[in-house]
Amino acid sequence: MIRPSYIFTSESVSEGHPDKVADRISDTVVDAFLAAEPEARVACETLVTTNRIVLAGEVRAAKPGASKAENKHLTKEIIASLEPKVRQAVREIGYEQKGFHWAKAKYACYLHAQSAHIAQGVDASDKKDEGAGDQGIMFGYACDETPAHMPATLQYAHEILKTLADARHSGERPELEPDAKSQVTLRYENGVPVEVLKIVVSTQHKKRIGLQVATPKRVKALIQPYVERVFPQGLITKKTEWLVNPTGRFEIGGPDGDAGLTGRKIIVDTYGGAAPHGGGAFSGKDPTKVDRSAAYACRYLAKNVVAAGLAKRCTIQISYAIGVAKPLSFYVDLHDTGEIDPAKLEAVLPEMIGGATPRAIREHLALNRPIYARTSAYGHFGRQPDNEGGFSWERTDLVDELRRLA
């Protein structure tokens, strides 16, 4: 049962956080390969630090019907085209600083061919359908706390940073720099958020705000109106505690202040700690990797269950073995909030997406497209599906079918 009263916290980080810069670059690589060849295989890791960008990992063009030599040549061509795309991604984030500059950072690429032993297991399994790219467990979650069916603490933490980033990109708040973090603590009554207890924002900034030194007090005065507009009226009260740049001035940030790596913000990427996580990161991986595609599928199914009114909260777990197409297990937890037997959902949900095999998931959600750079900041979930196919796992097109099951 949901506790009648509790306090919960989630955090987010901005697109300019070092780890998110790394995620953005890795997903830019994924998009570059999928744009050239929709069946490409990518597992890209990125390291960013003071004026340095390093790529490493395994890649393979997998054009159907092409020879090994042709795919090898295409792979080399795509790798050779990456540097300007990577630099443009950093530029779009906004890094033109002495310690990290999109045009001046040293670039090194150590991407190499995917292991033939992994390829044989993934491509040839069952002779009917490709196998999973790795073993593992994946989770999806949805709740009715927000219209996006996301935990409110995380949704607001994301929106704070996205609002500040929009003000920075538009030129409305040129005092702000790309690196930032947020944290939101809410008090719940009967599972409903009723009060903001604490708001934490640490944002990189220029040395001055106008003619004044950018002290934490002045930074708070600058950002507070933007933060307040994120929350529904009445949630922020006179008792809400604000902690803005609590360590003091924050001028050195981004990869110059701290090294960034792909895949280190998996809780920020998913549900802010409100739901389990299987452990695998998303960014830098093509959709044959079930760490990514199956987690998207579980979110898709869980969101549709909640949107259909079958439960207030829904957690789904799925598991795979490398090289095996069929899931090993599928589990549904409605957290004692359901209007339907979870066992019934366990039987029907996988069949709604073709048995939840890696190939079926990719086809149902149309994942073999260059749609991943946009996922790298402000969460992979709780977003609006776009016209180019991005965030297709946020659709609620199964609602009518699910309601008929109740």
C-alpha positions in Angstrom: 0.0 0.0 0.0 1.1 3.6 -0.6 2.1 5.3 2.6 -0.3 8.1 3.5 2.5 10.6 4.0 6.1 10.7 2.9 8.9 12.8 1.5 10.7 12.0 -1.8 13.5 13.6 -3.8 14.8 13.4 -7.4 17.6 15.1 -9.2 18.3 16.1 -12.7 21.4 17.5 -14.6 21.5 19.8 -17.6 22.7 19.2 -21.1 25.9 20.9 -20.2 26.7 18.6 -17.3 29.9 16.7 -18.2 28.2 13.3 -18.2 25.4 14.7 -20.4 27.9 16.1 -22.8 29.3 12.6 -23.1 25.8 11.2 -23.6 25.0 13.7 -26.3 28.1 12.9 -28.2 27.6 9.2 -28.0 24.0 9.5 -29.2 25.2 11.8 -32.0 27.4 8.8 -33.1 24.4 6.5 -32.9 22.3 8.9 -35.1 25.1 9.2 -37.6 25.3 5.4 -38.1 21.5 4.9 -38.2 21.2 7.8 -40.7 23.7 6.1 -43.0 22.5 2.5 -42.3 19.3 1.7 -40.2 20.7 -1.7 -39.3 24.0 -0.4 -38.0 25.4 -1.6 -34.7 26.8 0.9 -32.3 28.2 0.8 -28.8 29.9 4.1 -28.3 31.5 5.5 -25.1 32.7 9.1 -24.8 35.1 10.7 -22.4 35.2 14.5 -22.1 37.6 16.5 -20.0 39.5 19.8 -20.2 39.5 20.6 -24.0 39.5 16.9 -24.9 36.9 14.6 -26.5 37.6 10.8 -26.7 35.4 8.3 -28.4 35.8 4.5 -28.0 33.7 1.4 -28.6 32.4 -1.0 -31.2 30.6 -0.2 -34.4 29.5 -2.0 -37.5 27.5 -1.0 -40.6 25.1 -3.9 -41.2 23.6 -3.2 -44.6 21.4 -6.1 -45.6 22.8 -8.0 -48.6 26.1 -6.1 -48.5 29.4 -8.0 -48.4 31.7 -7.9 -45.4 34.1 -5.7 -47.4 31.3 -3.3 -48.3 30.1 -3.0 -44.7 33.7 -2.5 -43.6 34.2 0.3 -46.1 30.9 2.0 -45.1 31.8 1.7 -41.4 35.1 3.5 -42.1 33.3 6.2 -44.0 30.9 6.9 -41.2 33.7 7.0 -38.6 35.6 9.5 -40.8 32.5 11.8 -40.9 32.0 11.9 -37.1 34.3 14.7 -36.0 32.3 17.7 -37.4 29.1 16.2 -36.1 30.6 15.8 -32.6 31.9 19.3 -32.6 28.5 20.6 -33.7 26.8 18.8 -30.9 29.1 20.5 -28.4 28.5 23.8 -30.0 24.7 23.4 -29.8 25.0 22.7 -26.0 26.8 26.1 -25.8 30.5 25.4 -24.9 32.8 28.1 -26.1 34.8 28.4 -23.0 38.6 28.5 -22.5 38.6 25.1 -20.8 36.2 23.4 -23.2 35.5 24.8 -26.6 33.6 23.1 -29.4 36.2 24.1 -32.1 39.4 23.9 -30.0 39.0 20.7 -28.0 41.3 17.9 -29.1 39.4 15.0 -30.7 40.4 11.4 -30.7 38.3 8.5 -32.1 39.1 4.9 -31.1 35.9 3.2 -32.5 36.5 -0.2 -33.9 34.7 -3.1 -35.4 32.1 -5.0 -33.4 33.2 -8.4 -32.1 32.4 -11.2 -34.6 31.4 -13.4 -31.7 28.8 -10.9 -30.5 27.6 -10.4 -34.1 27.0 -14.1 -34.7 24.8 -14.4 -31.6 22.8 -11.4 -32.3 22.3 -11.7 -36.1 21.9 -15.5 -36.5 19.9 -16.5 -33.4 16.8 -18.7 -34.0 17.2 -18.2 -37.7 13.9 -16.3 -37.5 14.6 -13.3 -35.4 17.7 -11.6 -34.2 18.7 -12.3 -30.6 19.1 -9.8 -27.8 22.4 -7.9 -28.0 23.2 -8.8 -24.4 21.7 -10.5 -21.3 20.1 -8.3 -18.7 17.0 -7.0 -17.0 15.1 -3.8 -17.9 12.3 -1.9 -16.2 9.6 0.5 -17.2 7.4 2.6 -14.9 4.5 5.0 -15.1 2.4 6.8 -12.5 -0.5 9.3 -12.4 1.4 12.0 -10.5 1.8 14.2 -13.6 0.1 14.5 -17.0 3.2 12.9 -18.5 2.7 9.9 -16.2 6.1 10.6 -14.5 7.2 11.0 -10.9 6.6 14.6 -10.0 9.9 15.1 -8.3 11.8 14.1 -11.4 9.5 15.9 -13.9 9.9 19.2 -12.0 13.7 18.7 -11.7 13.9 18.2 -15.4 11.7 21.2 -16.2 13.7 23.5 -14.0 16.9 22.9 -16.0 15.1 22.9 -19.4 13.5 26.2 -18.6 16.9 27.7 -17.6 18.5 26.3 -20.7 15.8 27.8 -22.9 16.4 31.2 -21.3 20.2 30.8 -21.9 19.9 29.6 -25.5 17.4 32.4 -26.4 19.8 35.1 -25.1 17.3 36.1 -22.4 19.7 35.0 -19.7 23.3 35.3 -21.1 24.7 35.2 -17.6 24.0 31.5 -17.4 26.5 28.8 -18.6 25.6 25.3 -19.8 26.5 23.2 -16.7 23.8 22.8 -14.1 22.1 20.5 -11.6 18.7 20.5 -9.9 17.0 18.6 -7.1 13.4 18.7 -5.9 12.0 17.4 -2.6 8.2 17.0 -2.3 5.9 16.1 0.5 3.2 13.6 -0.4 -0.2 13.0 1.1 -2.0 9.8 0.0 0.4 9.5 -2.9 -0.3 13.1 -4.2 2.4 15.8 -4.1 1.1 18.6 -1.9 4.1 20.8 -1.1 7.6 21.6 -2.3 9.9 21.3 0.7 13.3 22.0 -0.9 14.6 23.2 -4.3 18.3 22.8 -5.1 19.8 24.5 -8.2 23.5 24.7 -8.9 24.1 26.5 -12.1 27.3 27.6 -13.8 27.4 31.3 -14.5 29.5 34.1 -15.8 31.6 36.2 -13.4 29.1 39.0 -13.4 25.4 39.6 -13.5 25.2 43.0 -15.1 27.7 45.1 -13.2 27.6 43.0 -10.1 29.7 40.0 -9.0 27.5 36.8 -9.5 27.1 35.7 -5.8 24.8 32.8 -5.0 22.2 35.4 -3.7 22.2 37.2 -7.0 22.1 34.0 -9.0 19.0 33.0 -6.9 17.3 36.3 -7.7 18.0 35.8 -11.4 16.8 32.2 -11.7 13.9 32.1 -9.1 11.2 33.5 -11.5 12.1 30.8 -14.0 12.0 28.0 -11.4 8.7 29.1 -9.9 6.9 29.0 -13.2 7.6 25.2 -13.4 5.4 24.3 -10.5 1.6 24.2 -10.3 0.3 27.1 -8.2 0.3 26.4 -4.5 3.1 23.8 -4.4 5.8 26.3 -3.5 5.1 27.9 -0.2 6.8 30.4 2.2 8.3 27.4 3.9 10.0 26.1 0.8 13.7 26.1 1.3 15.9 27.3 -1.6 19.5 26.2 -2.0 21.0 28.0 -5.0 24.7 27.4 -5.7 25.2 26.3 -2.0 29.0 25.9 -2.4 29.4 29.4 -3.6 30.4 30.8 -7.0 30.2 28.3 -9.9 32.2 29.7 -12.8 34.4 26.7 -13.8 32.1 23.9 -14.9 31.4 21.4 -17.6 34.1 19.0 -18.7 36.8 21.6 -17.6 35.5 21.3 -14.0 34.9 17.6 -14.0 35.4 14.7 -16.4 32.3 13.3 -18.1 31.5 9.8 -19.2 28.7 8.2 -21.1 26.1 6.4 -19.0 26.7 7.7 -15.6 23.3 9.4 -15.1 21.0 6.4 -15.5 18.6 7.4 -12.7 18.3 10.9 -14.1 17.6 9.3 -17.5 14.7 7.1 -16.1 12.5 7.7 -13.1 14.6 9.7 -10.5 14.8 6.7 -8.1 11.0 6.2 -8.0 11.3 2.9 -9.8 13.9 0.1 -10.2 16.6 0.3 -12.8 18.2 -2.7 -14.6 21.6 -1.1 -14.5 22.3 -0.6 -18.2 22.7 2.8 -19.7 20.9 4.0 -22.8 23.1 6.5 -24.6 25.6 5.4 -27.2 23.7 2.2 -28.0 21.8 1.3 -31.1 18.3 -0.1 -30.7 19.3 -3.8 -31.0 20.7 -3.3 -27.5 17.9 -4.3 -25.2 19.3 -2.1 -22.5 17.8 0.7 -24.5 15.0 -0.7 -26.7 13.5 -3.0 -24.1 13.5 -0.3 -21.4 11.7 1.9 -23.9 9.2 -0.8 -24.6 8.6 -1.4 -20.8 7.9 2.3 -20.4 5.6 2.3 -23.3 3.5 -0.5 -21.9 3.5 0.8 -18.4 2.4 4.3 -19.5 -0.4 2.8 -21.5 -1.6 0.8 -18.5 -1.7 3.9 -16.4 -3.2 6.1 -19.1 -5.9 3.5 -19.6 -6.9 3.9 -16.0 -6.0 0.3 -15.1 -3.7 1.4 -12.3 -2.3 4.5 -10.6 1.3 3.0 -10.7 2.8 0.3 -12.9 6.2 -1.2 -13.0 7.2 -3.7 -15.6 10.3 -5.9 -15.7 11.6 -7.9 -18.7 14.7 -10.1 -19.1 16.8 -11.5 -21.9 19.7 -13.7 -22.7 22.3 -12.7 -25.3 21.6 -14.2 -28.7 18.1 -15.3 -27.7 15.1 -13.4 -29.2 12.3 -14.4 -26.8 12.2 -12.7 -23.4 13.1 -15.0 -20.5 10.5 -13.3 -18.2 7.9 -10.6 -18.1 6.6 -9.2 -14.8 4.0 -6.6 -13.9 3.5 -4.9 -10.5 0.6 -2.5 -10.1 1.6 -1.6 -6.5 -1.9 -2.5 -5.1 -3.4 0.3 -7.2 -4.8 -1.8 -10.1 -8.2 -2.5 -11.5 -7.0 -5.6 -13.3 -5.1 -8.8 -12.4 -1.4 -8.2 -13.1 -1.1 -11.8 -14.3 -3.6 -11.0 -17.1 -1.4 -8.1 -18.2 1.7 -10.3 -18.1 0.0 -12.6 -20.6 -1.3 -9.9 -23.0 1.2 -7.0 -22.9 4.1 -8.7 -24.6 1.8 -9.8 -27.4 0.8 -6.3 -28.0 4.3 -5.6 -29.2 4.9 -8.8 -31.2 6.1 -10.9 -28.4 8.6 -8.3 -27.1 11.4 -9.7 -29.2 14.2 -7.2 -30.0 13.1 -7.1 -33.7 9.4 -6.7 -32.8 10.2 -3.9 -30.4 12.2 -2.0 -32.9 9.5 -2.4 -35.6 6.6 -1.5 -33.3 8.3 1.7 -32.0 10.2 2.4 -35.3 13.5 2.7 -33.4 15.9 2.2 -36.4 16.0 6.0 -37.0 18.4 8.8 -36.0 16.2 10.0 -33.1 18.6 9.6 -30.1 20.6 12.8 -29.6 17.4 14.5 -28.5 17.0 11.9 -25.7 20.4 12.6 -24.1 19.3 15.4 -21.7 16.2 16.1 -19.6 15.1 12.4 -19.5 14.3 9.7 -21.9 10.7 9.5 -20.6 7.9 11.9 -20.0 8.5 13.7 -23.3 6.2 14.4 -26.2 6.4 12.2 -29.3 7.7 14.3 -32.2 7.0 14.3 -36.0 10.4 12.7 -36.8 9.6 9.6 -34.7 11.4 10.6 -31.6 10.0 9.4 -28.2 7.6 7.0 -30.0 7.6 5.0 -26.7 5.6 7.9 -25.1 2.6 7.2 -27.3 -0.6 6.0 -25.7 -2.1 4.2 -28.6 -2.8 1.0 -26.7 -5.2 2.7 -24.3 -8.5 1.6 -26.0 -7.3 -2.0 -26.4 -6.3 -2.1 -22.8 -9.6 -0.7 -21.5 -11.4 -3.5 -23.2 -9.5 -6.0 -21.0 -10.8 -4.5 -17.7 
